[in-house]
Each structure stands twice: as C-alpha cells, then as structure tokens.
C-alpha cells in the first residue's frame, strides 16, 4: 500500500482477514479500499468497524471507534448511488433483477444503493419472457444513476399442430399417483413448518444471548448467527406453505378429474413448432 499498489494491497488484507479476523486488519481493509477509489466498499467496512467498537470499554478501542465513525461519516457524503426502479406494472411473476450476475432482492428495488465506481450490467429475467439487460457506468464519487426496468417481452409460442397417441402395454397407475403425490407434499409441508418453528425459536434464543453478551466480538457473532437462523426459518416457512398449497391443489384436482381423463393425458405425445428470439425448431413433449 505504501508503494501505491492498492489493488494488490487490498487483496492481501482481504486474505489476511479471512484467515485470521482482526479489528486492525478490518480498518486496514477499509483504508485500502478508500485509497483504491472503492468508496462504497470502504464505507461498509468502516461501518462494520464502527459497530464492532461501539460497546468498547478499553480507551484505545474507544478512540478507534471515534476514528472509524468519523471516516464512515465523511465517506457517506461522497458515495455514488445506483437506483434500479421496477414499476408495479412491470413486475411480472418470477421477475429477477441481477447486477453483474448477483441478485438484487425486491426489497432493494427503487432504493438508491451505494456502489463503487465502475461499469455494471443490469439484467432482468422472468420465466416465459425474454431477458433484458443494460450496462451502466457509475462515477467514482458523488454520482447518481437511475435505471428503470421495462416490461419484459413475452416469448412467442404456437399452439400444437399435431397430436398423436401412443398406447403403452399397460395403463399408467394414475389413480395411485393421485393419492400418493398430495400426501408426499403434505408430509413435506409438515416437516418444513416444524423446522421453521425450531429455527425461529433457536434464532430468538441466540439473539437473546447476543443482547446479554458483554463482549463485542461475541455479540456480533451471535447476532449474525441469530439472523441466519431466522432467515432459515423464513425460507422453511415459505417452502412449507408452498408445499401445503400444492398438496391441497393436487388433492382437489384428483377429486375433480376422472381416472380415464388422467390416464389419457398421461399417454399424450405433443409435437409443436417453437418460435422465439433465439431459435426456431420443434418442441417435443412426451409424458407417460
């Protein structure tokens, strides 16, 4: 870093912090990223150091807390911001927004997010739609860029032009499958919902331990652990609700369809032309 080779120095500090996490190395990481004109990254690292030293009782750590707090405050006014706006009418089902291949969650849509200066590829994609992307260049300091995601174009499709039926030697056990599959999804829902409850309780207890801890490093570790457990609980809760919904739908569908209809559909072979922006050909679908 003294020689001005900031990129190499930052990589070395990152490797050191990964192998042996240390407060002084964290501050060096932040200082190096600022010198390397990665202001948003430096700001986040200074904020991390400020959080870790907030409850310090040692005089030297208290002084360090004041230093990193001032550095973070000074950087905040210099940050470049990138806003990715998705109008309500353009939020199709399954829409994903990515920045250089990294997902940007819906909670961050429409918000000005601090970013380092540089070029970013913004991609929008959704099932049944054509991908859309754009490259935006953000200045190193004090820049503000705003991207609006358009409504994605639907991939063109053509109805089947021919249908032939292939009769197997033995009829498919459609009735048996109609009873087993909903039960499997229902069982999965019970397991996932139970796991969500366990992880939620575990996360609450870990958070209580973090609040009660007097050691700043232990407090931070417990706080991150509690957040991971709560996130796992939320994911399992969503998956459990989804499995329960699928089980109900399959059960209802099985009661409203006749065995003859299900068995007949299970022996269809469909041949249809496929036309979209990338290819023209035949789409073959065969189900037994």
C-alpha positions as CSV (number, residue, x, y, z in Angstrom):
1,X,0.0,0.0,0.0
2,X,2.9,2.3,0.7
3,X,4.1,1.7,-2.9
4,X,0.7,2.7,-4.2
5,X,-0.2,-0.8,-5.3
6,X,-3.6,-0.6,-3.8
7,X,-5.4,-3.4,-5.6
8,X,-2.7,-5.9,-4.5
9,X,-2.6,-4.5,-1.0
10,X,-6.4,-4.8,-0.7
11,X,-6.4,-8.4,-1.9
12,X,-3.7,-9.1,0.7
13,X,-5.7,-7.5,3.5
14,X,-8.8,-9.5,2.4
15,X,-6.9,-12.7,2.5
16,X,-5.4,-11.9,6.0
17,X,-8.9,-11.0,7.4
18,X,-10.3,-14.3,6.0
19,X,-7.6,-16.4,7.6
20,X,-7.4,-14.5,10.9
21,X,-10.2,-11.9,11.5
22,X,-8.8,-8.9,13.4
23,X,-10.1,-5.4,14.1
24,X,-6.9,-3.7,12.9
25,X,-7.0,-5.6,9.7
26,X,-10.6,-4.6,9.1
27,X,-9.6,-1.0,9.5
28,X,-6.7,-1.5,7.0
29,X,-9.2,-3.1,4.6
30,X,-11.4,0.0,4.7
31,X,-8.5,2.4,4.4
32,X,-7.1,0.5,1.4
33,X,-10.5,0.3,-0.4
34,X,-10.8,4.1,0.0
35,X,-7.4,4.7,-1.5
36,X,-8.3,2.3,-4.3
37,X,-11.4,4.5,-5.1
38,X,-13.8,1.9,-3.9
39,X,-15.7,4.3,-1.7
40,X,-18.9,2.2,-1.1
41,X,-16.9,-0.8,-0.1
42,X,-14.7,1.3,2.2
43,X,-17.8,2.9,3.8
44,X,-19.3,-0.5,4.5
45,X,-16.1,-1.7,6.1
46,X,-15.8,1.4,8.3
47,X,-19.5,0.9,9.4
48,X,-18.6,-2.7,10.3
49,X,-15.6,-1.5,12.4
50,X,-17.8,1.2,14.0
51,X,-20.4,-1.4,15.0
52,X,-17.7,-3.7,16.4
53,X,-16.2,-1.0,18.6
54,X,-19.5,0.6,19.7
55,X,-19.6,-1.1,23.1
56,X,-15.9,-1.0,23.8
57,X,-14.6,-0.1,27.3
58,X,-10.9,0.0,26.5
59,X,-9.6,3.5,26.0
60,X,-7.7,2.7,22.8
61,X,-10.7,0.9,21.3
62,X,-12.9,3.9,22.2
63,X,-10.5,6.2,20.3
64,X,-10.6,3.8,17.4
65,X,-14.4,3.9,17.5
66,X,-14.3,7.7,17.1
67,X,-11.9,7.5,14.2
68,X,-13.8,4.9,12.2
69,X,-17.1,6.7,12.9
70,X,-15.7,9.9,11.5
71,X,-14.3,8.1,8.5
72,X,-17.7,6.5,7.7
73,X,-19.5,9.8,8.1
74,X,-17.0,11.5,5.8
75,X,-17.4,8.9,3.1
76,X,-21.2,8.8,3.3
77,X,-21.4,12.2,1.5
78,X,-19.0,11.1,-1.3
79,X,-20.8,7.9,-2.3
80,X,-22.1,7.2,-5.7
81,X,-25.6,5.8,-5.8
82,X,-27.4,3.4,-8.2
83,X,-31.2,3.1,-8.2
84,X,-33.0,0.3,-10.0
85,X,-36.7,1.1,-10.4
86,X,-39.3,-1.5,-11.3
87,X,-42.7,0.0,-11.9
88,X,-45.6,-2.0,-10.5
89,X,-47.0,-2.8,-13.9
90,X,-43.7,-4.3,-15.0
91,X,-43.4,-6.7,-12.0
92,X,-44.2,-10.0,-13.8
93,X,-44.4,-13.2,-12.0
94,X,-40.9,-14.7,-11.2
95,X,-39.1,-11.5,-12.1
96,X,-35.4,-11.4,-11.1
97,X,-33.1,-8.4,-11.2
98,X,-29.3,-9.0,-11.3
99,X,-26.3,-6.7,-11.0
100,X,-23.3,-8.3,-12.6
101,X,-24.9,-11.7,-12.0
102,X,-25.7,-11.0,-8.3
103,X,-29.4,-11.0,-7.4
104,X,-31.0,-7.7,-6.2
105,X,-33.9,-8.5,-3.9
106,X,-37.3,-6.8,-4.3
107,X,-36.7,-5.0,-1.1
108,X,-33.9,-3.0,-2.7
109,X,-35.9,-2.1,-5.9
110,X,-36.5,1.6,-6.1
111,X,-33.9,2.4,-3.4
112,X,-30.6,4.4,-4.0
113,X,-27.9,1.9,-3.2
114,X,-24.2,2.9,-2.6
115,X,-21.9,1.3,-5.2
116,X,-18.3,1.6,-6.1
117,X,-17.5,3.5,-9.3
118,X,-17.3,1.3,-12.5
119,X,-19.4,-0.4,-15.1
120,X,-22.3,-2.6,-14.1
121,X,-24.5,-5.0,-16.2
122,X,-28.1,-4.9,-15.0
123,X,-30.2,-7.9,-16.2
124,X,-33.9,-8.6,-15.8
125,X,-35.4,-12.0,-16.4
126,X,-38.5,-14.0,-15.8
127,X,-40.0,-17.4,-16.8
128,X,-41.7,-17.2,-20.2
129,X,-40.1,-13.8,-21.0
130,X,-37.1,-12.6,-23.0
131,X,-34.1,-11.4,-20.9
132,X,-33.4,-7.7,-20.9
133,X,-30.1,-6.1,-19.9
134,X,-28.2,-2.8,-20.0
135,X,-24.7,-1.6,-19.0
136,X,-24.4,1.5,-16.8
137,X,-21.3,3.4,-15.9
138,X,-21.2,4.9,-12.4
139,X,-18.7,7.6,-11.5
140,X,-16.2,7.1,-8.6
141,X,-17.5,9.8,-6.4
142,X,-20.8,11.7,-5.9
143,X,-22.5,10.2,-9.0
144,X,-26.2,9.2,-9.1
145,X,-27.6,6.8,-11.7
146,X,-31.2,5.6,-12.2
147,X,-32.3,2.6,-14.2
148,X,-35.9,1.7,-15.0
149,X,-36.7,-1.9,-15.8
150,X,-39.1,-2.1,-18.8
151,X,-41.9,-4.7,-19.1
152,X,-40.3,-7.9,-20.4
153,X,-41.4,-9.2,-23.8
154,X,-43.3,-12.5,-23.7
155,X,-41.6,-15.3,-25.6
156,X,-43.8,-16.2,-28.6
157,X,-45.4,-19.6,-28.6
158,X,-47.5,-21.5,-31.1
159,X,-50.3,-24.0,-30.3
160,X,-49.7,-27.7,-31.1
161,X,-50.2,-28.6,-34.7
162,X,-50.3,-32.3,-34.3
163,X,-51.2,-34.8,-31.6
164,X,-50.6,-38.5,-31.8
165,X,-51.3,-41.0,-29.1
166,X,-49.0,-43.8,-28.0
167,X,-50.7,-46.6,-26.1
168,X,-48.4,-48.5,-23.7
169,X,-48.6,-52.1,-23.0
170,X,-50.1,-51.4,-19.5
171,X,-52.2,-48.5,-18.4
172,X,-50.4,-46.0,-16.1
173,X,-51.3,-46.2,-12.4
174,X,-52.9,-42.7,-12.5
175,X,-55.2,-43.2,-9.6
176,X,-52.4,-44.4,-7.3
177,X,-50.3,-41.4,-8.2
178,X,-53.1,-39.0,-7.5
179,X,-53.3,-40.3,-3.9
180,X,-49.6,-40.6,-3.2
181,X,-48.3,-37.2,-4.6
182,X,-50.6,-35.0,-2.4
183,X,-49.6,-37.0,0.7
184,X,-45.9,-36.6,-0.1
185,X,-46.3,-32.8,-0.4
186,X,-48.4,-32.7,2.7
187,X,-45.7,-34.6,4.6
188,X,-43.1,-32.2,3.3
189,X,-45.1,-29.2,4.4
190,X,-45.4,-30.7,8.0
191,X,-41.6,-31.2,8.1
192,X,-40.8,-27.8,6.8
193,X,-43.2,-25.9,9.0
194,X,-41.9,-27.8,12.0
195,X,-38.4,-27.0,11.1
196,X,-39.3,-23.3,10.6
197,X,-40.7,-23.2,14.2
198,X,-37.5,-24.8,15.5
199,X,-35.2,-22.4,13.7
200,X,-37.3,-19.4,14.7
201,X,-37.1,-20.4,18.4
202,X,-33.4,-21.1,18.0
203,X,-32.8,-17.7,16.4
204,X,-34.7,-15.9,19.2
205,X,-32.6,-17.6,21.9
206,X,-29.4,-16.8,20.0
207,X,-30.5,-13.2,19.7
208,X,-31.2,-13.1,23.5
209,X,-27.7,-14.4,24.1
210,X,-26.3,-11.7,21.8
211,X,-28.1,-9.0,23.8
212,X,-26.9,-10.3,27.1
213,X,-23.3,-10.7,25.9
214,X,-20.8,-8.0,27.0
215,X,-18.0,-9.0,24.6
216,X,-18.4,-7.0,21.3
217,X,-16.9,-9.8,19.2
218,X,-19.1,-12.5,20.7
219,X,-22.1,-10.2,20.4
220,X,-21.5,-9.6,16.7
221,X,-21.0,-13.4,16.1
222,X,-24.2,-14.3,18.0
223,X,-26.1,-11.5,16.2
224,X,-25.1,-12.8,12.7
225,X,-25.9,-16.4,13.8
226,X,-29.4,-15.3,15.0
227,X,-30.1,-13.6,11.7
228,X,-29.0,-16.7,9.7
229,X,-31.3,-18.9,11.8
230,X,-34.2,-16.5,11.4
231,X,-33.6,-16.4,7.7
232,X,-33.6,-20.2,7.5
233,X,-36.9,-20.2,9.5
234,X,-38.4,-17.7,7.0
235,X,-37.3,-19.8,4.0
236,X,-38.6,-23.0,5.5
237,X,-41.9,-21.3,6.4
238,X,-42.3,-20.2,2.8
239,X,-41.4,-23.6,1.4
240,X,-43.8,-25.3,3.9
241,X,-46.7,-23.1,2.9
242,X,-45.9,-23.7,-0.8
243,X,-45.9,-27.5,-0.2
244,X,-49.2,-27.3,1.7
245,X,-50.7,-25.3,-1.2
246,X,-49.5,-27.8,-3.8
247,X,-50.9,-30.7,-1.7
248,X,-54.3,-29.1,-1.5
249,X,-54.4,-28.3,-5.2
250,X,-53.3,-31.8,-6.2
251,X,-55.9,-33.3,-3.8
252,X,-58.7,-31.1,-5.2
253,X,-57.6,-31.8,-8.8
254,X,-57.6,-35.5,-8.2
255,X,-61.1,-35.4,-6.8
256,X,-62.4,-33.4,-9.8
257,X,-60.7,-35.5,-12.6
258,X,-61.8,-38.9,-13.7
259,X,-59.2,-41.7,-13.9
260,X,-59.9,-42.0,-17.6
261,X,-59.0,-38.4,-18.2
262,X,-55.8,-38.6,-16.2
263,X,-54.7,-41.8,-17.8
264,X,-55.4,-40.5,-21.3
265,X,-53.4,-37.3,-20.7
266,X,-50.5,-39.3,-19.3
267,X,-50.2,-41.1,-22.7
268,X,-50.0,-38.0,-24.9
269,X,-47.2,-37.1,-27.3
270,X,-47.3,-33.4,-28.5
271,X,-45.3,-32.0,-31.4
272,X,-45.3,-28.3,-31.7
273,X,-43.2,-25.6,-33.5
274,X,-41.2,-23.4,-31.2
275,X,-40.5,-19.8,-32.2
276,X,-38.7,-17.2,-30.1
277,X,-35.9,-14.7,-30.4
278,X,-33.2,-17.3,-30.2
279,X,-34.3,-20.4,-32.0
280,X,-36.8,-21.9,-34.4
281,X,-37.5,-25.6,-34.2
282,X,-39.7,-28.3,-32.8
283,X,-40.7,-28.8,-29.2
284,X,-41.4,-32.4,-28.3
285,X,-43.2,-33.2,-25.1
286,X,-43.9,-36.8,-24.1
287,X,-45.4,-37.9,-20.8
288,X,-46.3,-41.3,-19.6
